Amino acid sequence: MKSLIIILAVASLFYFSGCTQPKASEMLNNDAQKQEIFSAILSNDDACSEMIDSLMIKHHEQMMTKMNGKMNGNQSMQMGMMDNMMGMCNSDSSMCKMMMGKTMDMCDMDKSKCKMMMGSMQEHPKTMESLKDMGMCDMKGMKMK
Protein backbone atom coordinates (compact mmCIF):
# COMPACT_ATOMS: atom_id res chain seq x y z
CA MET A 1 0.00 0.00 0.00
CA LYS A 2 2.85 2.36 0.87
CA SER A 3 4.54 1.69 -2.47
CA LEU A 4 1.30 2.43 -4.32
CA ILE A 5 0.98 5.78 -2.54
CA ILE A 6 4.63 6.62 -3.33
CA ILE A 7 4.17 5.72 -7.01
CA LEU A 8 1.01 7.84 -7.22
CA ALA A 9 2.77 10.74 -5.48
CA VAL A 10 5.73 10.63 -7.87
CA ALA A 11 3.46 10.30 -10.90
CA SER A 12 1.33 13.24 -9.82
CA LEU A 13 4.48 15.26 -9.09
CA PHE A 14 5.68 14.71 -12.68
CA TYR A 15 2.22 15.40 -14.05
CA PHE A 16 1.66 18.66 -12.18
CA SER A 17 5.23 19.95 -12.41
CA GLY A 18 5.02 20.22 -16.20
CA CYS A 19 7.62 17.58 -17.04
CA THR A 20 5.82 16.76 -20.26
CA GLN A 21 7.37 17.50 -23.62
CA PRO A 22 5.60 20.20 -25.62
CA LYS A 23 4.55 19.35 -29.15
CA ALA A 24 6.78 20.61 -31.96
CA SER A 25 3.96 22.75 -33.37
CA GLU A 26 3.57 24.44 -29.96
CA MET A 27 7.31 25.10 -29.77
CA LEU A 28 7.29 26.74 -33.21
CA ASN A 29 4.59 29.20 -32.09
CA ASN A 30 7.10 30.74 -29.68
CA ASP A 31 9.57 32.91 -31.66
CA ALA A 32 12.41 32.46 -29.16
CA GLN A 33 12.04 28.67 -29.19
CA LYS A 34 11.74 28.65 -32.98
CA GLN A 35 15.04 30.58 -33.29
CA GLU A 36 16.70 28.19 -30.87
CA ILE A 37 15.46 25.14 -32.80
CA PHE A 38 16.64 26.52 -36.15
CA SER A 39 20.00 27.52 -34.69
CA ALA A 40 20.48 24.04 -33.21
CA ILE A 41 19.62 22.36 -36.53
CA LEU A 42 21.89 24.63 -38.55
CA SER A 43 24.84 24.14 -36.20
CA ASN A 44 24.58 20.34 -36.44
CA ASP A 45 25.90 19.16 -39.83
CA ASP A 46 23.91 15.91 -39.88
CA ALA A 47 20.63 17.55 -38.86
CA CYS A 48 21.20 20.41 -41.32
CA SER A 49 21.87 17.99 -44.17
CA GLU A 50 18.76 15.99 -43.30
CA MET A 51 16.65 19.16 -43.23
CA ILE A 52 17.98 20.34 -46.60
CA ASP A 53 17.35 16.92 -48.17
CA SER A 54 13.81 16.96 -46.79
CA LEU A 55 13.20 20.47 -48.13
CA MET A 56 14.51 19.46 -51.57
CA ILE A 57 12.13 16.52 -51.66
CA LYS A 58 9.02 18.21 -50.25
CA HIS A 59 9.47 21.76 -51.59
CA HIS A 60 11.67 21.32 -54.66
CA GLU A 61 10.23 24.16 -56.75
CA GLN A 62 10.48 26.75 -53.97
CA MET A 63 14.03 25.69 -53.10
CA MET A 64 15.20 25.85 -56.72
CA THR A 65 13.57 29.28 -57.22
CA LYS A 66 15.24 30.66 -54.08
CA MET A 67 18.61 29.16 -55.02
CA ASN A 68 18.36 30.56 -58.53
CA GLY A 69 17.67 34.04 -57.14
CA LYS A 70 20.69 33.82 -54.84
CA MET A 71 22.99 32.40 -57.53
CA ASN A 72 22.33 34.91 -60.30
CA GLY A 73 25.48 36.94 -60.78
CA ASN A 74 27.48 35.08 -58.12
CA GLN A 75 29.90 32.86 -60.08
CA SER A 76 31.48 31.33 -56.97
CA MET A 77 28.09 30.31 -55.56
CA GLN A 78 27.05 28.92 -58.95
CA MET A 79 30.12 26.69 -59.12
CA GLY A 80 29.63 25.51 -55.53
CA MET A 81 26.00 24.73 -56.23
CA MET A 82 26.87 22.77 -59.35
CA ASP A 83 29.49 20.80 -57.40
CA ASN A 84 26.89 19.99 -54.74
CA MET A 85 24.35 18.92 -57.36
CA MET A 86 26.91 16.70 -59.07
CA GLY A 87 27.78 15.15 -55.71
CA MET A 88 24.10 14.41 -55.09
CA CYS A 89 23.82 12.94 -58.58
CA ASN A 90 26.78 10.64 -57.97
CA SER A 91 25.41 9.39 -54.66
CA ASP A 92 21.68 9.15 -55.47
CA SER A 93 20.47 7.92 -58.86
CA SER A 94 16.87 9.01 -58.20
CA MET A 95 18.06 12.57 -57.50
CA CYS A 96 20.08 12.44 -60.72
CA LYS A 97 17.04 11.26 -62.68
CA MET A 98 14.93 14.07 -61.21
CA MET A 99 17.60 16.68 -62.03
CA MET A 100 17.91 15.44 -65.60
CA GLY A 101 14.13 15.52 -65.93
CA LYS A 102 14.05 19.13 -64.72
CA THR A 103 16.78 19.99 -67.22
CA MET A 104 14.75 18.46 -70.02
CA ASP A 105 11.65 20.36 -68.84
CA MET A 106 13.67 23.58 -69.01
CA CYS A 107 14.75 22.65 -72.53
CA ASP A 108 11.14 21.98 -73.56
CA MET A 109 9.98 25.37 -72.22
CA ASP A 110 12.75 27.61 -73.54
CA LYS A 111 14.42 27.03 -76.89
CA SER A 112 17.31 29.40 -76.08
CA LYS A 113 18.12 27.39 -72.93
CA CYS A 114 18.05 24.23 -75.03
CA LYS A 115 20.52 25.73 -77.52
CA MET A 116 22.76 26.77 -74.64
CA MET A 117 22.62 23.27 -73.16
CA MET A 118 23.33 21.61 -76.51
CA GLY A 119 26.25 23.98 -77.03
CA SER A 120 27.60 23.04 -73.60
CA MET A 121 27.26 19.36 -74.43
CA GLN A 122 29.60 19.75 -77.40
CA GLU A 123 32.43 20.00 -74.89
CA HIS A 124 31.62 16.45 -73.77
CA PRO A 125 32.00 14.20 -76.82
CA LYS A 126 31.71 10.93 -74.84
CA THR A 127 28.33 11.97 -73.50
CA MET A 128 27.21 13.10 -76.93
CA GLU A 129 28.26 9.75 -78.42
CA SER A 130 26.48 7.84 -75.63
CA LEU A 131 23.26 9.78 -76.18
CA LYS A 132 23.48 9.18 -79.91
CA ASP A 133 24.16 5.44 -79.39
CA MET A 134 21.12 5.14 -77.10
CA GLY A 135 18.95 6.83 -79.71
CA MET A 136 18.01 9.60 -77.29
CA CYS A 137 19.10 12.40 -79.54
CA ASP A 138 19.56 12.59 -83.30
CA MET A 139 22.18 15.34 -82.86
CA LYS A 140 21.09 17.22 -86.00
CA GLY A 141 23.32 20.21 -86.52
CA MET A 142 25.66 19.16 -83.73
CA LYS A 143 29.38 19.09 -84.41
CA MET A 144 31.11 16.18 -82.74
CA LYS A 145 34.64 17.02 -81.54
N, C-alpha and C positions, 0 to 999 in steps of 0.2 A: 504494500500500500504506500509506504514511504517513497519507494522508487517511482511509482506512478505519479505521485504528487511532484516529485523533483523533475521528472520528464515533462510534465505539463507546465511547470513553472519555467523551465528553460525554453520550451517551445513558445510559450506566450511572451517571454522576454524577447526572443528573436522576432516574433511577429509584431509586437508593439514597438520595438526599437527601430524599425525601419531597415532591417538587414536584408531586405529583398532587393533584387536587381531591377532597376528601371528598364522598361522596354526601350529598344533603340530609337523608335519613333518619338518617344517622350524625351529622350536625351537630345535629339536633333532639334527639338522645339526651343531649347535653351541655347542662345547664341554662344555663351562662354563654353558650354560643354561641346557644342558643335565645333568650335575652333580647336578645342583640345583634341577632339577625335581626329579631325583632319590633320592636325599637326603630328599626332602620333602615327597615323598611317603614312604620311609623307616622309617621316624620318626613319621608317622601317622599310628597307629595300624590298623585302619579300612581300610585305603587305601592300606597298605602293605598286609593285609589279602586278600583283593579283588584281588590285583595283583598276589599273589601267587596262589590263586584259579584259576584265569584266565590262568596262566602259566601251571598249572597242567592239565587243560582241553585242551588247545591248543597245548602244547608242552610236553605231558606226557613222551614220551620216553627219550627226552633230559634231562628233570628234574630228572627222575629216575636214569639215567646213572650218572649224576653229583652228585646226593645224594649218590649213591652207592660208588663212588670214594672217597667222603669225609668221609663216614661212616666206610670204611674198617679199622679195627684196632682200632677204637675209640669206646669202649664199652659204654661210657656215651652218646655219640651222637646216637648210635644205639638204646639204650633204649628210649631216648627222641623221636626219629623218630617213633619208634613203638607206643609209647603212643599217638603221634599226629595222626598217621594213624588210631589207634583204636578210637580215638575221632571223626575223620572224618567218620569212619564207623558207629559209633553210631548215628551221627546226619544226615547222608545222605545215604539212602539205595542204591542209584545209584552208589555212590562212593564205597560202600562196594561191590556191585556186580562186579564193574570193577576191584577192587583189588583182589577179589577171582578169577576172570577170569585170571588175570595176574599170579596169583599163580599157577593156573592149567596149564597155558601155560608153565611156568617154569618147572613144573613137567613133562609135555609132552616132553620137549626138553632135559632134563638132568635127567637120572635115579637116579644118586646119590643124587640130590636135592630132588627128590621124596621120596627116602628112608629116608632122613633126616627129611622131613616134616611128613612122616608117623610115624617115631619114636617120633617126637615131639607131635604128636596127641595122642599118648598112654597116655600122662600125663593128657588128658582131656576125661575121660571115657563117660561123658554125651554127648559130641559132637560126639564121636565115635558111641555111641548107636543111636543118632539121625540120623547120616548119614546112618547107617545100616538099621534103620527103614524106611527111605525114599527110600531105594534101590539104593542109590548113590554109594555105595562102598560095595564090597562083603567081605572086610576085611580079605582076605586070608592071613594066616601067621601072623595076628595081634593078640597080646595077650591083652585081655580086662582086665583091673585092677578091 
